[in-house]
Amino acid sequence: MHTFVLTTDYIELNKILKFYSLVESGAQAKQVISDGWVYVNGRKELRIRNKLVAGDTVTYKDHQIHIV
């Protein structure tokens, strides 16, 4: 599990996937989110720029990212 420390109010879902190199590009981030492969707090998330805040957990394949 990764832990991401926010330095702003939020981070967008597509950007966190790129930050941890779970996808190769913004286009790939958009595709995996649109295809329903990404979960936020246990629910399938289809909003590409969903604003993640402290307490959220992102799951993609076998990776988890906890936002603090």
Helices and strands as residue ranges (DSSP letters): E 2-4, E 11-12, H 13-19, H 26-34, E 38-40, E 43-44, E 51-52, E 57-60, E 63-67
